[in-house]
């Protein structure tokens, strides 16, 4: 048959014309039929390889950025978490005096705290607490253990670091045999000299797993982290293995001399030849540490199929040049190539009896249905995502995003942010305790939820864009936007009208007092946290006597710094009554104190003044309790009293809290303590000083009146007040003289006689305690 076919071809060839035109046409046809294939093969080989290398480099850049951001985020979260835990009360400086053997309750609490810290982040391998004064390390798994001089030396070296939080390398041996990688936070955070440190050992293996999960997974691909001094952060491969050799070559190429490294950074990612293979290498410095992330991928994994296909096409082109009659077969194969590509893309079953076009159509409809379903799910979740994003925005948790990125995310979450400004309106609800049983203290979330719904309805009716943010503490914010081209006065007028409607509606429905604060107009989204902070602070300046109040920060002027209007006399009576253990009188005086701050005597009361005055009173009471010989920490069971007080906004709630949480425990303690007797004695002495300080009085005279020795009175007075009798008398006379110098025009000689001093001795007292004469003090105070 072959001979017969060859004979026919020879016969046909012998019948063809032999002229030059035929030869030209024949050559032209052969070139036309074969040249496209050869050009396609050559371009695929030359152009595609370059394009693939560029795309590989681009993918490496994206992967480097993703891994770097992810690692920075992980390390930032770890540092933030450790910083937050360091403020916990269990790490208070009192820990320096704790006996971990006898105080097993505190030891168990500390053990529980270290375990909690260890479980809060998957990167943490172990958590230890080092106490410098004890030369002790408290480990969650092993408990407290004292260190010898040699073992304590590395820890004490940590205490000499100038930073409060930093990384340490090789402090201990890890579980996998590698030296430890530790994040160290010195304690306490601020205020006194460091007495110890929290040491968090980070798992190198977990770091490597995170990199492996986010880096490429090719057979010869590798990724790892090293320090600037070429120390391994993630575990290195086994010595002598090909992977270890590759890692060392990459490390040497990246961490080269400064001049060579600058060239590497300019061409990052770059190509590296190693053992006959070309690698695309990318690297980057992690912003929060001196670590360098290095990754490499072999180009042959990507370019191998292209090289193989290009060579096959060149061979096919040569065959087509010789066998032009088979061009139709080649053309058919090329025409079928798109269908074959789609078949491979959709992974169609080749054993199916249906044709490829029908299978592709069915698969396409299936993917379209899934895409629509995912789109619907995303639409349903958008409100929750938007609320969470805006909550993070107003709380300044998105400080790392610039203005462009913030506006882009706002648009993705359904807000039109182009050419728009933003502002915040805060609603604060008060007076729940005065509703005569309508609501209980546990109904705060219910009231806040109702207020948020009302604000959402009113804001949606009046504003083009608004979002309600419920802070779950009887404060609800309304974030809204406006066109930058719009008149600010018009925008402000609309917000004021909405504020009045909100105030009236909430007061009518909930029967509570409402304060609405309108923030300043902000042309940038990144300024919203600052506006929110200003609004929160402005609410604290509300007038206590008003039922409802609207505060506009654009129109309000900060209150001038007037003279301090603090009821010092009432505070003095409170402390005196407290020392005597009179609970009823003390509570009554605290009520009078709060009424003074509330503005009962014609003054305009402010919530800010009320809360600041109450906190000042609490500090004075705690000081008095400590002077009486009672430990406040033990008396009040270690509770955060200032944190409890700052959460109260109503005077009635504050008075009730002072009575039950402060006065009652202390009065009970005094009744069962010998300190009560001393306090009564010292109270008599103080009352006598306040009544007779202008006369010539002595400790012996007072001891005779009390029927005790002068030594007993002096000792009791020093234990209760922290100073001796003469110093206390001198301080009282000095304060009286200062008040007369400030508020009267009496001569200095007359003032000295009124406080029980000679003029020369008064000058000597002022020079000793104030480093100035009475006349100089009068001039300074009146300026």
Secondary structure, DSSP 8 states (H G I E B T S, - for coil): -HHHHHHHHHHHHHHS--SHHHHHHHHHHHHHHHHHHHHHHHHHHHHHHHHHHHHHHHHHHHHHHHHHHHHHHHHHHHHHHHHHHTTSGGGSGGGGG--TTT-HHHHHHHHHHHHHHHHT-TTEEEEEEEETTTTEEEETTTEEEE--HHHHHHHHHHHT-SSSEEEEEEEEE-TTSSEEEEEEEEESSSSS---EEEEEEE-HHHHHHHHHHHS---SS-EEEEEETTS-BSS----TTSHHHHHHHHHHHHHS--HHHHHHHHHT-SEEEEETTEEEEEEEEE-TTSSEEEEEEEETHHHHHHHHHHHHHHHHHHHHHHH-GGGHHHHHHHHHHHHHHHHHHHHT--TT-SS-HHHHHHHHHHHHHHHHHHHHHHHHHHHHHHHHHHHHHHHTTTTTTS-HHHHHHHHHHTT---TTEEEEEEEEEEE-GGGSTTSS-GGGHHHHHHHHHHHHHHHHHHH-SSEEEEE-SSSEEEEEEEEETTS-HHHHHHHHHHHHHHHHHHHHHHH-SEEEEEE---BSSGGGHHHHHHHHHHHHTT-BTT-SEEEEETTT------------HHHHHHHHHHHHTT-HHHHHHHHHHHHHHHHTTTSS--BHHHHHHHHHHHHHHHHHHHHHTT--HHHHTTT--HHHHHHT--SHHHHHHHIIIIIIHHHHHHHHTSTHHHHHHHHHHHHHHHHHHTTS---HHHHHHHHTS-HHHHHHHHHHHHSS-HHHHHHHHHHHHHHHHHHH----HHHHHHHTT--HHHHHHHHHHHHSS-HHHHHHHHH-
